[in-house]
Amino acid sequence: MLLPGQQLSEQQRRLIKLYSSLGEQDKISLLAFAEFLVQRAEPVSTTDEPPPVLDPKPIPRPEEESVVGAIKRLSESYHMLERSALLTETSSLMTAHVMHGRSAAEVIDDLEALFKRHHQEFISKQREP
């Protein structure tokens, strides 16, 4: 939060400049992705008990869905997964879509496979003695 009289850092000025140069849809995508990053930074429970094995909550894929919408949907479906474990691959897929023009449908297919694979790994770890 910026206080009155407080100067913006170089990174903050750069982010504002980049944000300002985007179109409306890209601004919405950037904000949604930033929200995803903030959510993954939420503190993780430090209890000694292993988390219970949980099944994903199926949320149907809409016919028309943005990559950011898919990330939100899959994060909700696979709520038991640690977001930080998904960050690198999710970011790479988002970058492939936004910066390299990869189609949303292809990226969403890969995101679904990514979340499913991480869930299978999660289940395997839960079953280890």
VMD Tcl script that draws the C-alpha trace (Angstrom):
set ca {
  {0.00 0.00 0.00}
  {1.32 3.39 -0.94}
  {1.25 6.03 1.77}
  {0.93 9.77 1.05}
  {4.32 11.18 0.13}
  {5.82 7.72 -0.41}
  {7.87 7.23 -3.57}
  {7.27 4.34 -5.96}
  {10.11 1.87 -6.37}
  {11.62 1.27 -9.80}
  {9.75 -2.08 -10.01}
  {6.45 -0.42 -9.11}
  {6.94 2.28 -11.78}
  {7.85 -0.39 -14.34}
  {4.79 -2.47 -13.47}
  {2.50 0.57 -13.81}
  {4.09 1.45 -17.16}
  {3.63 -2.11 -18.44}
  {0.07 -2.28 -17.12}
  {-0.78 1.05 -18.77}
  {0.44 -0.19 -22.16}
  {-1.88 -3.23 -22.14}
  {-5.31 -3.53 -23.70}
  {-8.34 -3.98 -21.44}
  {-8.51 -7.79 -21.74}
  {-4.80 -8.13 -21.01}
  {-5.17 -5.84 -17.98}
  {-7.90 -8.14 -16.67}
  {-5.67 -11.19 -17.28}
  {-2.72 -9.56 -15.53}
  {-4.83 -8.66 -12.49}
  {-6.30 -12.17 -12.29}
  {-2.83 -13.69 -12.52}
  {-1.57 -11.34 -9.79}
  {-4.49 -12.47 -7.61}
  {-3.47 -16.09 -8.25}
  {0.09 -15.30 -7.15}
  {-1.16 -13.63 -3.96}
  {-3.38 -16.63 -3.17}
  {-0.51 -19.08 -3.51}
  {1.47 -16.99 -1.01}
  {-1.07 -17.64 1.74}
  {0.49 -19.36 4.76}
  {0.49 -23.15 4.76}
  {-0.63 -25.08 7.83}
  {2.24 -26.30 10.02}
  {0.40 -29.07 11.86}
  {2.14 -32.42 12.22}
  {-0.87 -34.34 10.94}
  {-0.76 -35.24 7.26}
  {-3.54 -33.61 5.29}
  {-6.45 -35.92 4.54}
  {-6.68 -37.45 1.09}
  {-9.19 -35.35 -0.77}
  {-10.83 -35.86 -4.12}
  {-11.05 -32.94 -6.51}
  {-14.28 -31.01 -6.61}
  {-15.38 -31.35 -10.24}
  {-16.21 -28.04 -11.87}
  {-17.19 -28.43 -15.52}
  {-15.06 -26.63 -18.08}
  {-17.07 -23.90 -19.79}
  {-17.19 -23.90 -23.58}
  {-15.52 -20.48 -23.68}
  {-12.94 -20.07 -20.92}
  {-9.91 -17.86 -20.49}
  {-6.60 -19.25 -19.27}
  {-6.93 -17.21 -16.08}
  {-10.47 -18.54 -15.60}
  {-9.15 -22.07 -16.04}
  {-6.45 -21.48 -13.42}
  {-9.07 -20.23 -10.98}
  {-11.41 -23.14 -11.77}
  {-8.67 -25.74 -11.41}
  {-7.33 -24.15 -8.22}
  {-10.82 -24.44 -6.76}
  {-11.30 -27.98 -8.05}
  {-7.93 -29.11 -6.71}
  {-8.08 -27.05 -3.53}
  {-5.98 -29.61 -1.65}
  {-2.88 -28.95 -3.74}
  {-0.18 -26.60 -2.58}
  {-0.23 -23.64 -4.93}
  {3.49 -23.01 -4.70}
  {4.15 -26.47 -6.17}
  {2.14 -25.50 -9.27}
  {3.51 -21.99 -9.69}
  {6.44 -22.58 -12.05}
  {4.57 -24.75 -14.52}
  {1.40 -22.64 -14.33}
  {3.43 -19.48 -14.94}
  {5.16 -21.08 -17.92}
  {1.85 -22.06 -19.46}
  {0.40 -18.60 -18.84}
  {3.47 -17.04 -20.47}
  {3.14 -19.36 -23.47}
  {-0.39 -18.08 -23.93}
  {0.09 -14.35 -23.22}
  {3.56 -13.76 -24.62}
  {3.91 -16.43 -27.30}
  {0.35 -16.59 -28.58}
  {-0.34 -20.23 -27.78}
  {-4.08 -20.91 -27.99}
  {-6.13 -20.78 -24.81}
  {-7.67 -24.20 -25.51}
  {-4.23 -25.87 -25.76}
  {-2.94 -24.15 -22.64}
  {-6.09 -25.07 -20.70}
  {-5.71 -28.72 -21.79}
  {-2.15 -28.64 -20.45}
  {-3.28 -26.94 -17.23}
  {-5.87 -29.66 -16.66}
  {-3.21 -32.33 -17.19}
  {-0.83 -30.47 -14.86}
  {-3.35 -30.25 -12.03}
  {-4.37 -33.89 -12.52}
  {-0.72 -35.02 -12.40}
  {-0.05 -33.01 -9.24}
  {-3.18 -34.48 -7.66}
  {-2.01 -38.01 -8.48}
  {1.37 -37.21 -6.88}
  {-0.46 -35.77 -3.86}
  {-2.51 -38.98 -3.48}
  {0.63 -41.14 -3.82}
  {2.38 -39.18 -1.07}
  {-0.67 -39.54 1.19}
  {-0.51 -43.31 0.85}
  {3.21 -43.58 1.66}
  {3.90 -44.95 5.15}
}
mol new
graphics top color blue
foreach p $ca { graphics top sphere $p radius 0.5 }
foreach p [lrange $ca 0 end-1] q [lrange $ca 1 end] { graphics top cylinder $p $q radius 0.2 }
display resetview
